[in-house]
Amino acid sequence: MPPPPTGQGTTIHDLAHRLRRLPPSCGPVRLIGVDGHAGSGKSTFAGQLATALGDAPVLHLDDIASHEELFAWTGRLLTQVIEPLSRGESAHYAPYDWRARRFAPPRALPCAPVVLVEGVGAGRRALRPYLAHLLWMELEHEDSWTRGQLRDGAEQREFWAGWVTAERRHFAEDPSRPFADLLVRQCEKGYEVLPGPGRTVGPDQPLTHGDGPSAVC
């Protein structure tokens, strides 16, 4: 896909178009990971991107994790989601109810041309071989965690104390950002998308594009 003329912003729909053109990475599926610190805006961005992709299915890793397994869910994800998609089949996974502290009845995840996986750890080592592209929400961890705690309120204060420790440990042992193809920054209006550290910029890769009137926020 040729880069836009200098200074011309593109939109999230152009990013969706670019992702559709990637080769399949998990059977017939182009699996797109959206990773970043808790509170960095992954769910909101993934929802907008899914809409631009024609209502692409989205797997939220909050549904895969649990109180007992904040990050030790790789096996269940591979068995319940990755393996069926790689065979061209719909996946079925049991979403976790964080209030009831139990897994709910299985939910279907269709096998579609593009499927988004969003959540902390979406770019982990065990998943990267199945990803067509890895996007990282570019927001410092302290800012992300502050925003997340304000969002969740005082009743989740104890949970957040444990989460921060667990997330620090996870990214220290299995970082995602160094392997990101694209970095996504939320701006006042829309997003700015930059080449990530895991991708070498070439003639077919624009340096920036934003979901708004300007490529630079």
N, C-alpha and C positions, 0 to 999 in steps of 0.2 A: 504494500500500500504506500503510494508516494507521500512524502511529507507535505503538509499544507504550506502555502506561501508564507514567507517570513512575516511574523507579527499576526498572522491570522489564527484565531482560536478555533478549536474544534469542540465538540460536545461529547457528553457521555455516550451518545449514540454512535459516534465514530469509534470510540473505544470498543463498544459492543460489536461493531462491524469488524474491527480488527481481531477480536477474540473469536468470532465465528469462522474466520479464515485460517485459524490455527489448525494443524493436523490433530486428529483425535489422539488422546493420550491414555485413555482407560477404556479398552474395547472401542466402541463407536463414539464414546463421549469425550468432549473437550472439558476436562475437569479443571476449574479455575479456583485457586485458593485465595482467600482474602484473610490475611493475618494482621496482627498488630496487638498492642497492649489492650487490656481490658479498659473499656471506656473511650477508645480511640475513634469510634464511629463506624466500626465494621458492619454492623447490622443495617444501619441506615444506608450506607453506600451500597452494600450488596443488594438491598431491596430496590434501589434506584437502577442499579446495573441490570438486575433481573428483569425489571420492567422494560428497559431498553433492549433487552435480548428477547423480547416477546414472551414475558412471563416464564423465564427459565426457572427450573426447580432450584431451591436453595436449601442446603443442609446446614442447620445451625449447630455448631459443636456444643453449645450449651445443652442441647438435647441428648448428646452422646456422653458427656461428662456427668459426674455425680458427686455428692459430698465425699464419698469414700474414694472416688477415682477422679480427682480434679484433672489429672493429666495421664493417668494410666489406662487409657481407653483405646489404645491403638488396635489391640486384637479384635475388640468388638466392632470397631469401625471397618477394619479390613474384611471381617467375616460378613457383617450385616449389609455393608454398603459397597465397598470397592470390588469385592469378588463378583457379586451379581451384575454390577454395571459393566465390569470387564467382559462379561459373557453376553452383554447386550440385553440384560434382563432388568426389570424394575427391582429396586432394592426395598427391603422392609426392615425398619429399625424400631426399637422400643424407645420413645422419647422419655427423658427423665423429668419427673415432676419435682421441682426444687422445694415446693412447699410441703407436699405430702411425703417427700423423701422416698419415693418409689418409682419404678418404671411403669409407664402407661402401656396400653395395648399397642401393638405394632402399627406403624404409619408407613405408607408407601412413598417412595422417592422414585419418580419416573426416570426411565432411561431416555435422556433427551440429547440433542446435539451438543448443548452446553449445560453443564450443571455447576453451580457455585457451592463451594464449601467455605463457610465463614466462621471464624472464631479463633481464639488464642490457640496456637498450635496447628493451624491449617497448613503451615509450611514446614511441618516437622520432617525429620529425616526419613521416616518410614512412609510418608505420603508423597514426597517430592517425585519419586519415579512415576507416579500416576498423574501428575499435574501437567496440564498444557501451559499454564502460566501461573505465576505466584505474584500476587499484589500485596504490598505492605502499606498499612495506614501510617503515614509519617507524622506521628505526634509523640513527644517525649513521654516516658513512662509516668513521671510525676504528674504531668498535666492530664494524662489519660486517667490515671487512678483517681485524681481529684474530681474529675468530671464524672467518673463512674460512681463514686461514693455520694456525690451530690444527687445524682440520678436515683440511686437506690435508697437513700434515706438512712436515718439513724438505726432502724431495725436490722439493717444488714451490716452494721459496723463491725460486729464480731467476725462475720464471715469474711469481710474485706481484709481484716488483719491477717487471717490465715491465707487468703488468696494471694495477697501481695508477696508473702514469703514463698508460696508455691510457684508463682509466676516467675519470680526472680530465679529460683532454682531451675525451672524448666528452660528458660532462655539461656541460662549460663551453660547448661548441658547440651541443649539442642536448639541453637539459634536459628531463626528464620530469615531475618532481614538481610544477612549477607548473600542469600540466594534469591532474593526478590527480583523478578523481571521488571516490575514497575513499582514506583513509590507514589502513593496517593496522598495528597494534602487537601484537607477541607479548607475552603476559603469562605469569605463572607458570602459570596454567591457562587455556588457550585464547587468544583474541584480542580486542582492542578495535578497533572500526571507527569511524572518524570521517569527517565530510565533508572532502573534499580542497579544495585551493585552486582547482581548476578547476571547482568545482561550487558554486552558490549554494544554501544550505539553504532548503528550502520546507516547506510543511505535510506533504508526503508523504515527507519525508526525516528519519528519526530522527537526532538528533545523535550518539548512541553506541549501539552494540550489541556485545555480547561473546559469545564462545563459552564460556560458563561460567555460574556462578550469579549473577554480578553484571555490570552493564554497565560498571562502572568497576574497573580493576585496581589 
